[in-house]
Amino acid sequence: MKNLTYDVYGIGNALVDMEFRVMPEFLIKNKIDKGHMTLVPLEKQDELLMMLNGSFTKKASGGSAANTLVAVSQLGGKSFYSCKIASDETGNFFHKDLELCGVQSNCVEEAHHGVTGKCLVMVTPDAERTMTTYLGISGDFGVKELSYDHLISSKYYYIEGYLATSETAMEAALLGKKWAIENNVKTSLTLSDPAIVEHFYAQLHKLVGVDGIDLLFCNEKEAFKFCKTDSIEVAKEELKKYAKTFVITLGARGALVYDGTDFVEVKGHETTAIDSNGAGDMFAGAFLYGITNGYSYEASAKMANRLAAQVVSQFGPRLVCEEPKKILAELL
């Protein structure tokens, strides 16, 4: 029997999030699609930064999969992240932040010339987050950034759906999936964003492939777009064709969990929403921690709902390092 060092090995974009409070009019004026992630060139990112001067609230290393692996580690699990950063101030900030959160990574292996990716997270008064992302060097993430030894030493291989936007990242994600299947590592995928599902539909279906996915994460809007329906009843049956197990998050209403045999509806945790950025990432991280550490699917979803609710009650995509463990202790 092989030695399993990590609960989750993940791949995704390495981004530093910069959060801003904005009014909906700002998004309309700048033709930014509210509630979605939009890829932009560096010039556009810089232009928006100048206009947003004065509304800055928080800076944190981010990227969807990175946030998820941080949650795994904060709860006491072990995670490894493969990504791509540049040897610039932003890249150093990202790497140190991962280390502080207990996530091992490939960041120390080599320094790349270029610019580390940044994400402007604009939060409107309704707590919805809208993002514009300049991928920078992360847009060149590819097979060279994968670590075979770390991947095959993990219980789960986790793919960030945002990688569907890049040909080199798609190549890496598919190779990683091949390695996972060959070495009995379970596969997991998050659909990441409704706009990603809409515009990169074929790529996401290619990631799922004929082998399917062991565990799929999506929210209700993503499920509808992926299954081409507006019915939750249709979507939940359709997703069985693609994933052995899955979770459809429903915001304040909780989550719908399929454990491979039965559906379980888990109620949301009551909270006052301030910023929805990072809620889905936290949910996925807490859920993955749960199922890789002896919790049932239902118990894992309840824990994930509680922690996601805590994330949306504050600004920023993550909780402080010890907070998740304290909340977990309260739930036990």
C-alpha positions as CSV (number, residue, x, y, z in Angstrom):
1,M,0.0,0.0,0.0
2,K,1.4,3.4,-1.0
3,N,2.2,6.1,1.5
4,L,-0.3,9.0,1.4
5,T,1.3,12.2,2.5
6,Y,-1.3,14.7,1.4
7,D,-5.1,14.9,1.7
8,V,-5.3,17.1,-1.4
9,Y,-3.0,18.0,-4.2
10,G,-4.3,20.9,-6.2
11,I,-3.5,22.9,-9.3
12,G,-4.7,26.4,-10.2
13,N,-3.9,30.1,-10.8
14,A,-1.6,31.9,-8.3
15,L,-3.2,35.3,-7.8
16,V,-3.0,38.1,-5.3
17,D,-6.5,39.4,-4.6
18,M,-7.1,43.1,-4.0
19,E,-10.6,43.9,-2.7
20,F,-12.5,47.1,-3.2
21,R,-16.0,48.3,-2.2
22,V,-17.8,49.6,-5.2
23,M,-21.3,50.6,-6.2
24,P,-23.1,48.8,-9.1
25,E,-22.8,52.0,-11.2
26,F,-19.1,51.5,-11.3
27,L,-19.4,48.1,-12.9
28,I,-22.0,49.4,-15.4
29,K,-19.8,52.4,-16.3
30,N,-16.8,50.2,-17.0
31,K,-18.8,47.4,-18.7
32,I,-17.9,44.8,-16.2
33,D,-20.2,41.8,-15.9
34,K,-21.5,41.8,-12.3
35,G,-21.1,38.6,-10.4
36,H,-18.6,37.0,-12.8
37,M,-14.9,36.7,-13.3
38,T,-13.5,38.5,-16.4
39,L,-10.0,38.1,-17.8
40,V,-8.4,41.4,-18.7
41,P,-5.0,42.6,-20.0
42,L,-2.6,44.4,-17.7
43,E,-3.4,47.8,-19.2
44,K,-7.1,47.4,-18.3
45,Q,-6.2,46.2,-14.8
46,D,-4.0,49.2,-14.2
47,E,-6.7,51.5,-15.5
48,L,-9.3,50.1,-13.1
49,L,-6.8,50.3,-10.2
50,M,-6.4,54.0,-10.8
51,M,-10.1,54.5,-10.8
52,L,-10.6,52.4,-7.6
53,N,-8.1,54.4,-5.6
54,G,-9.5,55.1,-2.2
55,S,-12.0,52.2,-2.0
56,F,-9.3,49.5,-1.2
57,T,-10.2,47.2,1.7
58,K,-7.9,44.2,1.7
59,K,-5.0,42.4,0.0
60,A,-4.6,38.7,0.2
61,S,-3.1,35.9,-1.8
62,G,-5.8,34.1,-3.6
63,G,-6.8,32.0,-6.6
64,S,-9.7,29.7,-6.2
65,A,-7.8,26.4,-5.7
66,A,-5.2,28.1,-3.4
67,N,-8.0,29.3,-1.1
68,T,-9.4,25.8,-1.0
69,L,-6.1,24.2,-0.1
70,V,-5.5,26.8,2.6
71,A,-8.8,25.8,4.1
72,V,-7.7,22.1,4.1
73,S,-4.5,23.0,5.9
74,Q,-6.1,25.4,8.3
75,L,-8.4,22.7,9.5
76,G,-5.5,20.3,10.1
77,G,-5.2,18.6,6.8
78,K,-2.2,18.4,4.5
79,S,-2.1,20.0,1.1
80,F,0.2,20.7,-1.8
81,Y,-0.3,23.3,-4.5
82,S,1.2,23.5,-7.9
83,C,1.1,26.9,-9.5
84,K,3.3,29.5,-11.2
85,I,4.5,32.8,-9.8
86,A,7.1,35.3,-10.8
87,S,10.1,36.4,-8.8
88,D,8.5,39.8,-8.0
89,E,7.1,41.4,-4.9
90,T,3.6,40.0,-5.6
91,G,5.0,36.5,-6.1
92,N,7.0,36.7,-2.9
93,F,3.9,37.9,-1.0
94,F,1.9,34.9,-2.4
95,H,4.5,32.3,-1.5
96,K,5.0,33.6,2.0
97,D,1.3,33.6,2.6
98,L,0.9,30.0,1.5
99,E,3.7,29.0,3.8
100,L,2.1,30.8,6.8
101,C,-1.1,28.9,6.1
102,G,0.7,25.6,6.1
103,V,0.3,24.8,2.4
104,Q,3.4,23.2,0.7
105,S,4.0,24.2,-2.9
106,N,6.3,24.2,-5.9
107,C,6.9,28.0,-5.4
108,V,10.4,27.5,-4.0
109,E,11.7,25.4,-6.9
110,E,12.5,28.1,-9.4
111,A,12.1,31.8,-10.0
112,H,10.4,32.9,-13.2
113,H,10.8,36.3,-14.9
114,G,7.5,38.1,-15.5
115,V,4.5,39.4,-13.5
116,T,2.6,37.4,-10.9
117,G,-1.2,37.4,-11.5
118,K,-3.6,39.8,-9.7
119,C,-7.3,39.8,-9.2
120,L,-9.4,42.9,-8.5
121,V,-12.3,41.8,-6.4
122,M,-15.1,44.4,-6.4
123,V,-17.7,43.9,-3.8
124,T,-21.1,45.7,-4.1
125,P,-23.4,46.5,-1.2
126,D,-25.4,43.3,-1.9
127,A,-22.2,41.3,-0.9
128,E,-21.8,39.9,-4.4
129,R,-18.2,39.8,-5.7
130,T,-17.2,40.7,-9.3
131,M,-13.7,40.0,-10.4
132,T,-11.3,41.2,-13.1
133,T,-8.2,39.0,-13.4
134,Y,-4.9,39.6,-15.1
135,L,-3.3,36.1,-15.0
136,G,0.3,37.3,-15.7
137,I,2.7,34.4,-15.6
138,S,0.0,32.1,-14.3
139,G,-1.4,32.1,-17.8
140,D,1.6,30.0,-18.8
141,F,1.0,27.3,-16.1
142,G,1.7,24.0,-17.8
143,V,2.9,20.4,-17.4
144,K,6.3,21.6,-16.1
145,E,4.6,22.9,-12.9
146,L,3.1,19.5,-12.1
147,S,4.7,17.3,-9.5
148,Y,4.1,13.6,-10.1
149,D,5.5,12.5,-6.7
150,H,3.3,14.9,-4.7
151,L,0.2,14.1,-6.8
152,I,0.4,10.3,-6.4
153,S,1.0,10.7,-2.7
154,S,-2.4,12.4,-2.2
155,K,-5.9,11.2,-1.5
156,Y,-7.5,13.7,-3.9
157,Y,-6.4,15.6,-7.0
158,Y,-8.2,18.9,-7.2
159,I,-8.6,20.9,-10.4
160,E,-9.6,24.6,-10.6
161,G,-12.1,25.2,-13.4
162,Y,-10.5,28.5,-14.2
163,L,-7.7,26.6,-15.8
164,A,-10.0,25.8,-18.7
165,T,-9.1,29.3,-20.1
166,S,-5.6,28.2,-21.0
167,E,-4.4,25.6,-23.5
168,T,-1.2,24.9,-21.5
169,A,-3.1,24.6,-18.2
170,M,-5.7,22.3,-19.8
171,E,-2.8,20.1,-21.0
172,A,-1.4,20.0,-17.4
173,A,-4.9,19.4,-15.8
174,L,-5.5,16.4,-18.2
175,L,-2.1,14.9,-17.6
176,G,-2.5,15.2,-13.8
177,K,-5.9,13.5,-14.1
178,K,-4.3,10.7,-16.1
179,W,-1.6,10.2,-13.4
180,A,-4.3,10.3,-10.7
181,I,-6.4,7.6,-12.3
182,E,-3.4,5.4,-12.9
183,N,-2.4,5.7,-9.3
184,N,-5.8,5.4,-7.6
185,V,-5.9,9.0,-6.6
186,K,-9.5,10.3,-6.6
187,T,-10.2,13.3,-8.9
188,S,-12.1,16.4,-8.0
189,L,-13.1,19.5,-10.1
190,T,-14.7,22.8,-9.3
191,L,-16.6,24.6,-12.1
192,S,-15.5,27.9,-10.6
193,D,-17.7,30.5,-12.2
194,P,-20.9,30.6,-14.4
195,A,-19.0,32.6,-17.0
196,I,-16.3,30.0,-17.2
197,V,-18.9,27.3,-17.8
198,E,-20.6,29.3,-20.5
199,H,-17.5,30.4,-22.4
200,F,-15.4,27.3,-21.9
201,Y,-18.1,24.7,-21.9
202,A,-16.2,22.3,-24.3
203,Q,-13.0,22.5,-22.2
204,L,-14.8,21.7,-18.9
205,H,-16.5,18.7,-20.5
206,K,-13.1,17.6,-21.8
207,L,-11.7,17.8,-18.3
208,V,-14.6,15.6,-17.0
209,G,-14.0,13.2,-20.0
210,V,-15.2,9.7,-20.5
211,D,-13.7,8.7,-17.1
212,G,-15.8,11.2,-15.3
213,I,-14.9,12.9,-12.0
214,D,-15.0,11.4,-8.5
215,L,-16.2,14.6,-6.9
216,L,-17.6,17.7,-8.6
217,F,-18.2,21.1,-7.0
218,C,-20.5,23.7,-8.5
219,N,-23.1,26.3,-7.5
220,E,-26.6,26.4,-8.8
221,K,-25.9,28.7,-11.7
222,E,-22.9,26.7,-12.8
223,A,-24.9,23.4,-12.6
224,F,-27.6,24.9,-14.8
225,K,-25.2,26.1,-17.4
226,F,-23.2,22.9,-17.4
227,C,-26.3,20.8,-17.8
228,K,-28.1,23.3,-20.0
229,T,-31.2,23.5,-17.9
230,D,-32.9,25.8,-15.4
231,S,-34.3,23.0,-13.2
232,I,-32.4,21.8,-10.2
233,E,-34.2,18.4,-10.5
234,V,-32.9,18.0,-14.0
235,A,-29.4,19.2,-13.1
236,K,-29.0,16.9,-10.2
237,E,-29.9,13.8,-12.3
238,E,-27.8,15.0,-15.3
239,L,-24.7,15.5,-13.1
240,K,-24.8,11.8,-12.2
241,K,-23.6,11.2,-15.8
242,Y,-20.4,13.2,-15.1
243,A,-19.5,12.7,-11.5
244,K,-19.6,9.8,-9.0
245,T,-20.4,12.2,-6.3
246,F,-21.0,16.0,-6.3
247,V,-22.1,19.0,-4.3
248,I,-24.3,21.8,-5.6
249,T,-24.0,24.8,-3.3
250,L,-27.2,26.9,-2.9
251,G,-25.9,30.0,-1.2
252,A,-27.8,30.9,2.0
253,R,-30.1,27.9,1.3
254,G,-27.3,25.5,2.0
255,A,-26.2,22.7,-0.3
256,L,-27.4,19.6,-2.2
257,V,-25.0,16.7,-1.8
258,Y,-24.9,13.4,-3.8
259,D,-22.8,10.8,-2.0
260,G,-22.9,8.3,-4.9
261,T,-26.1,6.6,-3.6
262,D,-28.4,9.2,-2.0
263,F,-29.1,12.9,-2.1
264,V,-28.8,14.9,1.1
265,E,-30.0,18.5,1.5
266,V,-28.0,20.4,4.1
267,K,-29.4,23.7,5.4
268,G,-27.3,26.9,5.2
269,H,-25.9,28.6,8.3
270,E,-27.6,31.9,9.1
271,T,-25.3,34.9,8.7
272,T,-25.1,38.5,7.6
273,A,-23.4,38.5,4.2
274,I,-20.8,41.2,3.6
275,D,-18.6,39.7,0.9
276,S,-19.2,36.4,-1.0
277,N,-15.6,36.2,-2.3
278,G,-14.1,32.9,-1.3
279,A,-17.2,31.3,0.0
280,G,-17.2,28.5,-2.6
281,D,-13.5,27.9,-2.1
282,M,-13.9,27.6,1.6
283,F,-16.8,25.2,1.2
284,A,-14.7,23.0,-1.1
285,G,-11.7,23.0,1.2
286,A,-13.8,22.2,4.3
287,F,-15.7,19.5,2.5
288,L,-12.5,17.9,1.1
289,Y,-10.9,18.0,4.6
290,G,-14.0,16.3,6.0
291,I,-14.2,13.4,3.6
292,T,-10.5,12.7,3.7
293,N,-10.5,12.7,7.5
294,G,-13.3,10.4,8.4
295,Y,-16.4,12.6,8.2
296,S,-19.5,11.6,6.3
297,Y,-20.6,13.6,3.2
298,E,-23.5,15.1,5.2
299,A,-21.3,16.0,8.2
300,S,-18.6,17.4,5.8
301,A,-21.3,19.6,4.1
302,K,-22.6,20.9,7.4
303,M,-19.1,21.9,8.4
304,A,-18.4,23.4,5.0
305,N,-21.6,25.5,5.2
306,R,-20.7,26.8,8.6
307,L,-17.2,27.9,7.5
308,A,-18.5,29.4,4.2
309,A,-21.0,31.4,6.2
310,Q,-18.1,32.8,8.3
311,V,-16.2,33.8,5.2
312,V,-19.1,35.8,3.8
313,S,-19.6,37.6,7.0
314,Q,-16.2,39.4,6.6
315,F,-14.1,41.0,3.8
316,G,-11.6,38.8,2.2
317,P,-11.6,35.2,0.7
318,R,-10.1,33.4,3.8
319,L,-10.3,33.2,7.5
320,V,-7.4,33.9,9.8
321,C,-5.2,30.9,10.4
322,E,-6.6,29.5,13.6
323,E,-10.3,30.4,13.1
324,P,-11.3,27.3,11.1
325,K,-10.0,25.0,13.7
326,K,-11.9,26.9,16.5
327,I,-15.1,26.7,14.5
328,L,-14.6,23.0,13.9
329,A,-14.1,22.4,17.6
330,E,-17.4,24.1,18.3
331,L,-19.2,21.8,15.9
332,L,-17.8,18.6,17.4
